[in-house]
């Protein structure tokens, strides 16, 4: 597949008229908000818990739970429920009982996933992209969760398509096909934009174009050198690139492809 500035990449995206975005990790920085919430949690006597590492473990546990449910053919439960289950399991492993982090504290931590900030490139990037393209969220989770994240991060999307609303969860191919249908487009006219390879692999099977945005917090077990050749477009969106990386770079490329 083509890399960022190749002519073949521009050609591959020339028919795209709609962009479907993953939300957490791709557009919103979950790690900062969750870390801030964890840092303000009570100290645990006799334990030095790395709050950043705990946040990453929480996120990894969430993905394991979601993908395990998919492989079993089960509908993914409410993300808040999954986050709480994973949190309780982690704290039990660490020996942190309800007497230290009680019900109220644990619910506060789960709620932290609802308040996230945008990556530096995202807001301007979406605003540029939406001048000529449909920009929608296509992500697992409840509509309430998506509304809260979009509101807290000030993300200017045209529409939100949650797994709750669709009655389907990624990476079920039916999710992507339903998105294409709702947008009234052909598969090649819709591109999935995500920081998760599993998401884009499924989208490609549904006929969508694929745009991988590399983020500091996502896909730690993937080989980035391989991903650069796997999808229609690979963009470095790490924070070191500032506001001109990520979706801002995507907007520049899409402007060329639509000329």
C-alpha contacts under 8 A as a table, 3 or more apart, distances in Angstrom:
res1	aa1	res2	aa2	distance
1	X	9	X	7.96
1	X	228	X	7.84
1	X	229	X	4.82
1	X	230	X	5.41
1	X	231	X	5.55
1	X	232	X	5.45
1	X	233	X	7.66
2	X	6	X	6.12
2	X	8	X	6.03
2	X	9	X	5.11
2	X	228	X	7.83
2	X	229	X	6.20
2	X	231	X	7.06
2	X	232	X	5.41
2	X	233	X	6.12
3	X	6	X	5.80
3	X	9	X	6.53
3	X	228	X	6.14
3	X	229	X	6.47
3	X	232	X	6.99
3	X	233	X	5.38
3	X	234	X	5.77
4	X	9	X	6.76
4	X	233	X	5.48
4	X	234	X	5.64
4	X	235	X	6.22
5	X	9	X	6.85
5	X	10	X	7.67
5	X	253	X	7.75
6	X	9	X	5.29
6	X	10	X	6.90
7	X	10	X	5.27
7	X	11	X	6.38
8	X	11	X	5.00
8	X	12	X	6.03
9	X	12	X	5.02
9	X	13	X	6.35
9	X	232	X	6.10
9	X	233	X	6.39
10	X	13	X	5.32
10	X	14	X	6.01
10	X	253	X	7.03
10	X	254	X	7.45
10	X	256	X	6.94
10	X	257	X	4.71
11	X	14	X	5.02
11	X	15	X	7.96
11	X	257	X	6.46
12	X	15	X	7.27
12	X	209	X	7.66
12	X	232	X	6.82
13	X	16	X	5.32
13	X	191	X	7.94
13	X	209	X	7.12
13	X	232	X	7.81
13	X	254	X	7.24
13	X	257	X	6.14
14	X	254	X	7.79
14	X	257	X	4.77
14	X	258	X	5.53
15	X	188	X	6.56
15	X	189	X	5.24
15	X	258	X	7.73
16	X	19	X	7.58
16	X	188	X	6.42
16	X	189	X	3.93
16	X	190	X	5.33
16	X	191	X	6.43
16	X	209	X	7.76
17	X	132	X	7.74
17	X	133	X	5.28
17	X	134	X	6.56
17	X	185	X	7.96
17	X	189	X	5.23
17	X	190	X	6.15
18	X	133	X	5.30
18	X	134	X	4.45
18	X	135	X	6.12
18	X	136	X	7.89
18	X	183	X	7.61
18	X	185	X	7.93
18	X	189	X	6.35
18	X	190	X	4.79
18	X	191	X	6.47
19	X	133	X	6.97
19	X	134	X	5.96
19	X	135	X	4.99
19	X	136	X	6.36
19	X	190	X	5.69
19	X	191	X	4.97
19	X	192	X	6.01
19	X	193	X	6.84
20	X	135	X	6.10
20	X	136	X	4.99
20	X	137	X	5.48
20	X	138	X	5.60
20	X	190	X	7.12
20	X	191	X	6.15
20	X	192	X	4.85
20	X	193	X	6.01
21	X	26	X	7.58
21	X	27	X	7.75
21	X	135	X	7.39
21	X	136	X	6.11
21	X	137	X	4.70
21	X	138	X	5.54
21	X	139	X	7.33
21	X	192	X	5.97
21	X	193	X	4.77
21	X	194	X	6.09
22	X	25	X	7.84
22	X	26	X	5.85
22	X	27	X	7.09
22	X	137	X	5.97
22	X	138	X	5.54
22	X	139	X	5.10
22	X	192	X	7.74
22	X	193	X	6.32
22	X	194	X	5.14
22	X	195	X	7.61
23	X	26	X	5.44
23	X	27	X	5.14
23	X	28	X	6.10
23	X	137	X	6.51
23	X	138	X	7.48
23	X	139	X	6.13
23	X	146	X	7.90
23	X	194	X	7.92
24	X	27	X	6.07
24	X	28	X	5.01
24	X	29	X	6.75
24	X	30	X	6.26
25	X	28	X	5.32
25	X	29	X	5.56
25	X	30	X	6.22
25	X	195	X	6.58
25	X	215	X	7.07
25	X	217	X	6.88
25	X	218	X	6.39
26	X	29	X	7.70
26	X	193	X	7.84
26	X	194	X	5.47
26	X	195	X	4.97
26	X	196	X	7.91
26	X	213	X	6.81
26	X	215	X	6.94
27	X	118	X	5.88
27	X	119	X	6.09
27	X	122	X	6.09
28	X	116	X	6.03
28	X	117	X	5.57
28	X	118	X	4.39
28	X	119	X	5.75
28	X	149	X	7.66
28	X	153	X	7.01
29	X	32	X	6.15
29	X	33	X	7.34
29	X	116	X	6.04
29	X	117	X	5.56
29	X	118	X	5.77
29	X	119	X	5.78
30	X	33	X	5.60
30	X	34	X	6.13
30	X	113	X	6.62
30	X	116	X	5.62
30	X	117	X	7.35
31	X	34	X	5.29
31	X	35	X	5.85
31	X	52	X	7.70
31	X	55	X	6.67
31	X	56	X	7.58
31	X	217	X	7.20
32	X	35	X	5.19
32	X	36	X	6.13
32	X	116	X	7.67
32	X	117	X	7.93
33	X	36	X	5.18
33	X	37	X	6.34
33	X	112	X	6.37
33	X	113	X	7.19
33	X	115	X	6.76
33	X	116	X	5.63
33	X	117	X	7.38
34	X	37	X	5.08
34	X	38	X	6.16
34	X	55	X	6.44
34	X	109	X	7.24
34	X	112	X	5.69
34	X	113	X	6.41
35	X	38	X	5.00
35	X	39	X	5.98
35	X	51	X	6.09
35	X	52	X	5.68
35	X	55	X	6.20
36	X	39	X	5.17
36	X	40	X	6.50
37	X	40	X	5.41
37	X	41	X	6.65
37	X	108	X	7.91
37	X	109	X	6.10
37	X	112	X	6.40
38	X	41	X	5.12
38	X	51	X	5.90
38	X	55	X	7.80
38	X	109	X	6.93
39	X	51	X	6.18
41	X	101	X	7.67
41	X	105	X	7.34
42	X	100	X	7.27
42	X	101	X	7.01
44	X	47	X	5.51
44	X	48	X	7.35
44	X	49	X	7.79
44	X	96	X	7.22
44	X	100	X	6.97
49	X	54	X	7.50
50	X	53	X	5.36
50	X	54	X	6.16
51	X	54	X	4.91
51	X	55	X	6.20
52	X	55	X	5.10
52	X	56	X	6.46
53	X	56	X	5.13
53	X	57	X	6.20
54	X	57	X	5.01
54	X	58	X	6.10
55	X	58	X	5.02
55	X	59	X	6.29
56	X	59	X	5.08
56	X	60	X	6.13
57	X	60	X	5.08
57	X	61	X	6.03
58	X	61	X	5.15
58	X	62	X	6.25
58	X	83	X	7.48
58	X	86	X	6.42
58	X	87	X	6.46
58	X	90	X	7.52
59	X	62	X	5.06
59	X	63	X	6.47
60	X	63	X	5.23
60	X	64	X	6.30
61	X	64	X	5.09
61	X	65	X	6.22
61	X	86	X	6.02
62	X	65	X	5.19
62	X	66	X	6.26
62	X	82	X	6.45
62	X	83	X	6.32
62	X	86	X	6.50
63	X	66	X	5.13
63	X	67	X	6.03
64	X	67	X	5.37
64	X	68	X	5.88
65	X	68	X	5.15
65	X	69	X	6.21
65	X	82	X	7.29
66	X	69	X	5.23
66	X	70	X	6.35
66	X	76	X	6.06
67	X	70	X	4.96
67	X	71	X	6.15
68	X	71	X	5.16
68	X	72	X	6.32
69	X	72	X	5.16
69	X	73	X	6.32
69	X	74	X	5.04
69	X	75	X	6.71
69	X	76	X	6.04
70	X	73	X	5.02
70	X	74	X	5.58
70	X	75	X	6.83
70	X	76	X	7.02
70	X	169	X	7.80
70	X	171	X	7.62
70	X	172	X	7.59
71	X	74	X	7.52
75	X	168	X	6.93
75	X	169	X	6.77
76	X	79	X	7.89
76	X	169	X	6.42
77	X	81	X	6.76
77	X	82	X	6.79
78	X	81	X	5.22
78	X	82	X	6.49
78	X	141	X	6.40
78	X	142	X	6.59
79	X	82	X	4.92
79	X	83	X	6.01
79	X	140	X	7.95
79	X	141	X	5.48
79	X	142	X	7.12
80	X	83	X	5.09
80	X	84	X	6.18
80	X	110	X	6.46
80	X	111	X	7.85
81	X	84	X	5.17
81	X	85	X	6.20
82	X	85	X	5.08
82	X	86	X	6.13
83	X	86	X	5.26
83	X	87	X	6.00
83	X	110	X	6.28
84	X	87	X	5.00
84	X	88	X	6.06
84	X	106	X	7.50
84	X	107	X	7.68
84	X	110	X	6.29
85	X	88	X	5.26
85	X	89	X	6.26
86	X	89	X	5.13
86	X	90	X	6.17
87	X	90	X	5.14
87	X	91	X	6.14
87	X	106	X	7.81
88	X	91	X	5.22
88	X	92	X	6.08
89	X	92	X	5.14
89	X	93	X	6.28
90	X	93	X	5.14
90	X	94	X	6.32
91	X	94	X	4.93
91	X	95	X	6.06
91	X	96	X	4.97
91	X	97	X	6.98
92	X	95	X	5.00
92	X	96	X	5.78
92	X	97	X	6.59
93	X	96	X	7.67
96	X	99	X	7.94
96	X	100	X	6.23
96	X	101	X	6.83
97	X	100	X	5.56
97	X	101	X	6.37
97	X	102	X	7.57
98	X	101	X	5.10
98	X	102	X	4.36
98	X	103	X	6.79
99	X	102	X	5.76
101	X	104	X	7.95
101	X	105	X	5.63
101	X	106	X	6.45
102	X	105	X	5.28
102	X	106	X	6.23
103	X	106	X	5.23
103	X	107	X	6.19
104	X	107	X	5.24
104	X	108	X	6.22
105	X	108	X	5.04
105	X	109	X	6.37
106	X	109	X	5.10
106	X	110	X	6.34
107	X	110	X	5.05
107	X	111	X	6.15
108	X	111	X	5.08
108	X	112	X	6.43
109	X	112	X	5.14
109	X	113	X	7.51
110	X	113	X	5.94
110	X	114	X	7.96
111	X	114	X	5.49
111	X	115	X	7.48
112	X	115	X	5.54
112	X	116	X	7.70
113	X	116	X	6.74
113	X	149	X	7.95
114	X	145	X	5.74
114	X	146	X	7.79
114	X	148	X	5.43
114	X	149	X	5.32
114	X	152	X	7.97
115	X	148	X	6.43
115	X	149	X	5.44
115	X	152	X	5.46
115	X	153	X	7.46
116	X	149	X	5.70
116	X	152	X	5.95
116	X	153	X	5.72
117	X	149	X	7.86
117	X	152	X	6.52
117	X	153	X	4.41
117	X	154	X	8.00
118	X	121	X	7.90
118	X	122	X	6.12
118	X	123	X	7.02
118	X	153	X	5.08
118	X	154	X	7.54
118	X	155	X	7.36
119	X	122	X	5.53
119	X	123	X	7.99
119	X	239	X	7.51
120	X	123	X	7.42
120	X	239	X	7.16
120	X	242	X	6.19
120	X	243	X	4.95
121	X	124	X	6.29
121	X	125	X	5.95
121	X	237	X	7.81
121	X	242	X	6.65
121	X	243	X	4.07
121	X	244	X	6.02
121	X	245	X	6.01
121	X	246	X	5.81
121	X	247	X	5.73
121	X	248	X	5.54
122	X	125	X	4.97
122	X	126	X	5.99
122	X	155	X	7.82
122	X	243	X	7.76
122	X	246	X	7.20
122	X	247	X	5.51
122	X	248	X	6.85
123	X	126	X	5.32
123	X	127	X	6.22
123	X	154	X	7.42
123	X	155	X	5.97
123	X	156	X	7.05
124	X	127	X	5.09
124	X	128	X	6.19
124	X	247	X	7.99
124	X	248	X	6.61
125	X	128	X	5.23
125	X	129	X	6.17
125	X	246	X	7.91
125	X	247	X	4.69
125	X	248	X	4.12
125	X	249	X	7.58
125	X	250	X	7.39
125	X	251	X	5.93
126	X	129	X	4.99
126	X	130	X	5.97
126	X	135	X	7.34
126	X	155	X	7.76
126	X	156	X	6.78
126	X	157	X	7.34
126	X	247	X	6.84
126	X	248	X	7.70
126	X	251	X	7.72
127	X	130	X	5.36
127	X	131	X	6.76
127	X	156	X	6.80
128	X	131	X	5.66
128	X	248	X	7.77
128	X	251	X	6.12
129	X	132	X	6.15
129	X	133	X	5.88
129	X	134	X	7.95
129	X	135	X	7.33
129	X	251	X	5.37
129	X	254	X	7.67
130	X	133	X	4.84
130	X	134	X	5.83
130	X	135	X	5.86
130	X	157	X	7.95
130	X	158	X	7.99
134	X	158	X	6.76
135	X	157	X	5.59
135	X	158	X	5.61
135	X	159	X	7.22
136	X	157	X	5.52
136	X	158	X	5.53
136	X	159	X	4.83
136	X	160	X	5.72
136	X	161	X	7.15
137	X	157	X	7.04
137	X	159	X	6.42
137	X	160	X	4.75
137	X	161	X	5.60
137	X	162	X	7.52
138	X	160	X	6.64
138	X	161	X	4.92
138	X	162	X	6.07
138	X	163	X	7.77
138	X	179	X	7.58
139	X	161	X	6.69
139	X	162	X	5.42
139	X	163	X	6.31
139	X	169	X	7.98
139	X	170	X	7.27
140	X	162	X	5.70
140	X	163	X	4.71
140	X	164	X	7.48
140	X	169	X	5.82
140	X	170	X	6.35
141	X	145	X	6.48
141	X	146	X	7.14
141	X	162	X	5.77
141	X	163	X	5.55
141	X	164	X	6.21
142	X	145	X	5.19
142	X	146	X	6.47
142	X	162	X	5.82
142	X	163	X	6.58
142	X	164	X	5.07
142	X	165	X	7.38
143	X	146	X	5.08
143	X	147	X	6.07
143	X	160	X	7.44
143	X	161	X	7.61
143	X	162	X	5.48
143	X	163	X	8.00
143	X	164	X	6.54
143	X	165	X	6.78
144	X	147	X	5.12
144	X	148	X	6.16
145	X	148	X	5.18
145	X	149	X	6.22
146	X	149	X	5.17
146	X	150	X	5.97
146	X	160	X	7.18
146	X	162	X	7.28
147	X	150	X	5.23
147	X	151	X	5.97
147	X	160	X	7.97
148	X	151	X	5.14
148	X	152	X	6.07
149	X	152	X	5.21
149	X	153	X	5.92
150	X	153	X	5.26
150	X	154	X	5.59
150	X	155	X	4.96
150	X	156	X	7.61
151	X	154	X	5.04
151	X	155	X	6.75
157	X	160	X	7.34
161	X	165	X	6.47
161	X	166	X	6.96
161	X	179	X	7.77
162	X	165	X	5.11
162	X	166	X	6.28
163	X	166	X	5.06
163	X	167	X	5.63
163	X	168	X	5.15
163	X	169	X	5.04
163	X	170	X	7.52
163	X	175	X	7.84
164	X	167	X	5.17
164	X	168	X	6.97
164	X	169	X	7.94
166	X	169	X	7.93
166	X	175	X	7.31
166	X	178	X	7.83
168	X	172	X	7.07
168	X	174	X	7.21
168	X	175	X	5.79
169	X	172	X	5.90
169	X	175	X	6.35
170	X	173	X	7.33
170	X	175	X	6.17
170	X	176	X	7.95
170	X	199	X	6.90
171	X	175	X	7.27
171	X	198	X	7.18
171	X	199	X	5.84
171	X	202	X	5.70
171	X	203	X	7.82
172	X	175	X	5.65
172	X	176	X	7.57
172	X	202	X	7.25
173	X	176	X	5.53
173	X	177	X	6.40
173	X	202	X	6.12
173	X	203	X	6.97
173	X	205	X	7.28
173	X	206	X	5.98
174	X	177	X	5.02
174	X	178	X	5.92
175	X	178	X	5.21
175	X	179	X	6.28
176	X	179	X	5.02
176	X	180	X	6.28
176	X	203	X	6.02
176	X	206	X	6.32
176	X	208	X	7.91
177	X	180	X	5.11
177	X	181	X	6.22
177	X	187	X	7.81
177	X	206	X	6.22
178	X	181	X	4.98
178	X	182	X	6.10
179	X	182	X	5.13
179	X	183	X	6.19
180	X	183	X	5.24
180	X	184	X	6.22
180	X	185	X	5.60
180	X	186	X	6.67
180	X	187	X	6.15
180	X	190	X	6.78
181	X	184	X	5.01
181	X	185	X	6.43
181	X	186	X	7.97
182	X	185	X	7.89
185	X	189	X	5.91
185	X	190	X	6.90
186	X	189	X	5.27
186	X	190	X	7.09
187	X	190	X	5.62
187	X	206	X	7.18
187	X	207	X	5.04
187	X	208	X	4.93
187	X	209	X	7.70
188	X	191	X	7.31
188	X	207	X	6.16
188	X	208	X	5.25
188	X	209	X	5.97
189	X	208	X	7.29
189	X	209	X	7.62
190	X	208	X	5.54
190	X	209	X	6.21
191	X	208	X	5.38
191	X	209	X	4.25
191	X	210	X	5.36
191	X	211	X	6.83
192	X	200	X	6.57
192	X	203	X	6.53
192	X	208	X	6.58
192	X	209	X	6.21
192	X	210	X	5.09
192	X	211	X	6.10
193	X	200	X	7.55
193	X	210	X	6.26
193	X	211	X	4.73
193	X	212	X	6.03
193	X	213	X	7.04
194	X	197	X	7.54
194	X	199	X	6.94
194	X	200	X	6.76
194	X	211	X	6.51
194	X	212	X	5.37
194	X	213	X	5.85
195	X	212	X	5.56
195	X	213	X	4.82
195	X	214	X	5.59
195	X	215	X	6.34
195	X	218	X	6.31
195	X	219	X	7.30
196	X	199	X	5.50
196	X	200	X	6.74
196	X	212	X	7.30
196	X	218	X	6.80
196	X	219	X	6.08
197	X	200	X	5.22
197	X	201	X	6.08
197	X	212	X	7.33
197	X	219	X	7.37
197	X	222	X	7.84
197	X	227	X	7.68
198	X	201	X	5.18
198	X	202	X	6.44
199	X	202	X	5.45
199	X	203	X	6.30
200	X	203	X	4.83
200	X	204	X	6.01
200	X	210	X	5.84
200	X	211	X	7.52
200	X	212	X	7.44
200	X	231	X	7.72
201	X	204	X	5.24
201	X	205	X	6.51
202	X	205	X	5.15
202	X	206	X	6.57
203	X	206	X	5.10
203	X	207	X	6.60
203	X	208	X	5.46
203	X	209	X	7.44
203	X	210	X	7.09
204	X	207	X	5.03
204	X	208	X	5.04
204	X	209	X	6.22
204	X	210	X	6.45
205	X	208	X	7.36
209	X	232	X	6.44
210	X	231	X	5.55
210	X	232	X	5.28
210	X	233	X	6.51
211	X	231	X	6.42
211	X	232	X	6.04
211	X	233	X	4.73
211	X	234	X	5.97
211	X	235	X	7.59
212	X	231	X	6.84
212	X	233	X	6.13
212	X	234	X	4.78
212	X	235	X	6.16
213	X	234	X	6.17
213	X	235	X	5.00
213	X	236	X	5.97
213	X	237	X	5.62
213	X	246	X	6.15
213	X	247	X	7.86
214	X	218	X	7.34
214	X	234	X	7.47
214	X	235	X	6.16
214	X	236	X	4.88
214	X	237	X	4.97
214	X	238	X	6.23
214	X	246	X	7.64
215	X	218	X	5.54
215	X	236	X	7.20
215	X	237	X	5.30
215	X	238	X	4.82
215	X	239	X	7.63
216	X	237	X	7.83
216	X	238	X	5.25
216	X	239	X	7.07
217	X	220	X	7.28
219	X	222	X	5.43
222	X	227	X	7.74
223	X	226	X	5.46
223	X	227	X	6.46
224	X	227	X	4.90
224	X	228	X	6.27
225	X	228	X	5.49
225	X	229	X	7.50
226	X	229	X	5.73
226	X	230	X	6.52
227	X	230	X	4.88
227	X	231	X	6.71
227	X	234	X	7.38
228	X	231	X	6.76
228	X	233	X	7.47
228	X	234	X	5.37
229	X	232	X	7.85
229	X	234	X	7.85
231	X	234	X	6.64
235	X	245	X	7.62
235	X	246	X	6.00
235	X	249	X	7.46
235	X	250	X	7.43
236	X	241	X	7.63
236	X	245	X	6.48
236	X	246	X	5.91
237	X	241	X	6.61
237	X	245	X	5.18
237	X	246	X	3.84
237	X	247	X	7.47
238	X	241	X	5.84
238	X	242	X	7.66
238	X	245	X	7.41
238	X	246	X	7.35
239	X	242	X	5.31
239	X	245	X	7.98
241	X	244	X	6.52
241	X	245	X	5.15
241	X	246	X	7.98
242	X	245	X	5.91
243	X	246	X	7.74
243	X	248	X	6.88
244	X	247	X	7.90
244	X	248	X	5.24
244	X	249	X	6.04
245	X	248	X	5.61
245	X	249	X	5.17
246	X	249	X	5.41
246	X	250	X	6.39
247	X	250	X	4.69
247	X	251	X	6.09
248	X	251	X	5.13
248	X	252	X	6.57
249	X	252	X	5.15
249	X	253	X	6.38
250	X	253	X	5.11
250	X	254	X	6.04
251	X	254	X	5.13
251	X	255	X	6.10
252	X	255	X	5.20
252	X	256	X	6.59
253	X	256	X	5.20
253	X	257	X	6.26
254	X	257	X	4.90
254	X	258	X	6.10
255	X	258	X	5.39
255	X	259	X	6.54
256	X	259	X	5.46
